[in-house]
């Protein structure tokens, strides 16, 4: 490794850290604790109905988007998925708890969203599938920013409008 490819190495570490973290959350929804049925009951309890459907949507989205981001494949779209997931999580679980994660606040979902948006805007670097396919330049910069933020926020808000039905 030399100084010229250090940014690509750092982008690989950066996008992998967030991608693996998100994928692990999805994996845990399926195989951890109460497994997918328990996750479905929890989703139902927070107002995402039907709960089992949203448990699967969240788990599979987290795994897929996390792996895509890690690989640097369709990076801006992977980032949009992560942002959408975080919009829903932020609104349904964290918004009323203040900022700090130690109080179940929205700090963590905010940081994950901004990190995903940053990767989408900077691009995945040369050590990515997007670069190998020659599409990274088309999916980064302002294009990456608007794909990730527009699709992510839009999809998250649409999911909330269609499915969020908390008990009164």
N, C-alpha and C positions, 0 to 999 in steps of 0.2 A: 504494500500500500504506500502511496505517496501523497503529498499534500494536495494534488489535483483531484484525487478521488475521495478525499476525506469527507466532503459534504455528502456524497452519495452513501458513504458508510454510515454517517450520522442520520441521514434520512431513513435508511433501512432500520436502524435501531429505533428511531422515533416512531415510525409508522408500525413497526413490529410490536413495540411496547403497548401501544394503544390497541392494535388489532388483536393481539393475543389476549389482552385483558377483556376486551368485548366478547371475543369467542369463548373465553372461559366462563363468562357470565351466562351465555347461552347454553353451554354444556351443563352448567350447574342447574339451570332451570329444568333440564330433562333428566339428569342422572343424580343430582345432589339431593340432600334432605328429603323433602316430600315428593321428589321426582315431579314429573309433568302434571300429575293429578293434584298434588299439593300446590304447585305453582298456579294451576288453573283455579283452585279454590281461592288463593290469595288474590289473583287478578280479579275474580268475581267480587271479592270483599272490598277492593279499592274502587270498584265501579266500572271496570273494563269488562263488558258483558257481550257475548258469553265468555266466561273466564278461561275455559280450556282452549278455545279458539285463539284467544290472545296470548295464552301461555305458549302455544306452538308458534304463533307468528313472531313473538318476541324472541323466543329461543332460536328458531331457525334464522331469523334476520340477524341476530347477534353473531351466530356462528358464521354465516355466509359473509356478512359485511366485514367481520373481524378478519377472516381468512383472506378475503379480497384485498383489504387494506395492507395486511402483512405482506402479501405477494406483490403489491403494487400493480394490481390488475383492475382496470376500470376504477381507478383510485377515487375520482371525484364522485362517482356513483356510490362506491362503498362508503365514502365519507358522508354522503347525503343520507344513507341508511342509518348510520350511527347518529347523526344529528336528529333524524326523525325519532329514533328510539329514545333519545335523551329529552326531546321535547315532551313526549308522552310521559316519561318517568318524572321529569321535572314538574309537570303540571299535576299528575295524579298522586304523587308520593311526597315530593320534596318542597313544593312551593310555600306551604304554610309553616314550615319549620325554620325559617330564616336562612341565612347564608351557609353557615358552617356545617360540614358533614358530621362532625361529632354530635350534632343535634338533629341528624337526619335532614339537614338543609340541602340546598341546591348547588352547593360548591362543586361537588364531584361531577354532576351531570353537565355543569357549565364548563368545567375544565376539559372533560371528554369532548364536548361539542366544539370548543375552540381549537382543541388539538386536531380534531378531524378536519375542521375548516382550514386550519393552517397547512396541513398536508395536502389537501385538495388544491389550495392556492399555490403553494410552492412546487407541487408536483412530487411524484414518488422518487425522483432521482434516476440515475442511469442503471442502478441495480434493481430493476423492476421489470415486470412483464410488459407494462405499458411502454417502457422504453424499447424493449426488444421488438414489440409489434409496431413501433414507430408512431404511437398515438399519444404519447405523454405530452407533447407540446400542444396538442389540440385540447387536452383536458386539464390544463393547469392555468395559472394566472387568473385573469378576471373570469374566464370561462369556468375554470375549476371552482372559483369562489361562488359564482352564481348557480352552477349546477348543484354544488353541495348545500349551499344555504337555501336556495329556492326550493329545490326538491325536498330537502330534509325538513325544513320548517313547514312547507306545504303539506307533505305527507303526514307529519306528526299532527298538525292541526286538523286535517281531514279525518284521521283516525279518531281523534278526540270528539269531533263533531258527530261522527257517525256512531260511535260505540261507548263513549264515556257517560255512564248513567249511575252516579253515586247515589247511595241512599240518602234521603233527606233527614 
